[in-house]
Amino acid sequence: MEKLFDSELKVMEPLWESGPQTAGALAKRLAETVGWNRNTTYTVIKKLIDKGAVSRSDPGFLCAPLITREEVQRLETDSLIARLFGGSKAQFLSAFLSEKDLAPAEAAQLRELIKHWE
């Protein structure tokens, strides 16, 4: 899967939130929330179709997500860790947490996640 750019994520969000919708409905929603015109939305949808992230069917130019939000999050996280931390998840987590004050509940949640992965 190719990297999705911020503009493409703006189109994916309503698809993830509400499921398949027509390109017209997406254009209307993005005009209201982002200020895009119809042509901009259609151009970004075309790019997402070309990347295999969205399918299009007729009638009505119905768009549906082919990838989940979680898949995109995983790909982006893996890319970030590879580029900036030499692939080390431990270095990433250390850098991420080094300047953060964790609430006790968050620390407990992280411990539980690590136990689950072990």
N, C-alpha and C positions, 0 to 999 in steps of 0.2 A: 504494500500500500504506500502510495506517495504521501509525502507530508501535506497536511491541509493548512492553508494559510488562514489568517484571521477572517478575511472576507468569506471564505468557504465555511468556516465554523459558524458564522452568523446565519448561514442558510441551514446548516446541519442542526443547530439548536432547536428551532421550531419543529423540525422533523423528528428529533429525538423526543421532544416534549409531547407532541400531539399526534405523532404518527404520520402516515402518508397524507399528502395534500396536493392540490393542484398548484401548478406554477403560478397561476393568477392569485390564489390565496396566499402563497408565500410572498409574492410581490407586494400585495396589499399590506401584509403584516410587516414586512421589512421597510416599506415606505413609512409606516407609522412609527416603528421602533428605531430605525437606523437613518431614515431619510433618503433611502435609495429610490431611484426611478425603476420602472418596470424593466427597461433594457439592462440595467446593471444586474438585477436579480436573475434575469434569464441568462446573461453571460456567465455568471457564477454557477448557476445550475448546470449549464453546458460543461463547464470545467469539471464539476463534480461527477457528472456522468462519464466524461472521458477518463477520469481517474478510477472509476469503478466504485465510487462511494455512494452514488445515488442511481436508482433505476427510474426510468420514465416509461409510462405506459399510456395508451390511449383508451378510451376517449378522455379528453380534458387535460392532457399533459400531466397525469398524476405522477407525482414524485414520491419515492419511498427511500428511506435510508438502507444501504446495504452493509453498513458498518455501524457498530455501536459506539456510544460515547466512551465506554470503557476500553474498547480496542484503540481508539485514538489516544486516550490518556496513556495507555501502556506504550504505544509506539513513541509518543512524544517524550515520555519519561525515559524510556530506553535510549532514545537518541541523545537526550540531554546528558544522561549519565555516561554514555560512551564518549561524547565530545568533550565534556568538561571534567570528568572524573576518571578517565581511563577505564571505564566500565565497572568501577568499584561502587557497588551500592552502599557499602559501609562508609566510604569517603563522602558520598553524596548525603547520606543521612547525617553524618557528623557535621558537615558544612551547613546543612539545612537547619539543624537543631542548635548550632553553636551560639546563635544570637537570639534564640527564641526562649521565652519563658513558658514552659509547659504547665498547664493546669494538672493537678494530680490525676484527674480523670483521663486526660489525654495521655499522660505517661502510662497509666494502667492499660489503656487501650493499645498503645504501641507494644507493650510487653506481651499482651494477649495475641496480637498479630504475629509477633516474632515466634512465640510458642507454637502457634498454628502452622507456621511455615517450616518449623524444625521438624 
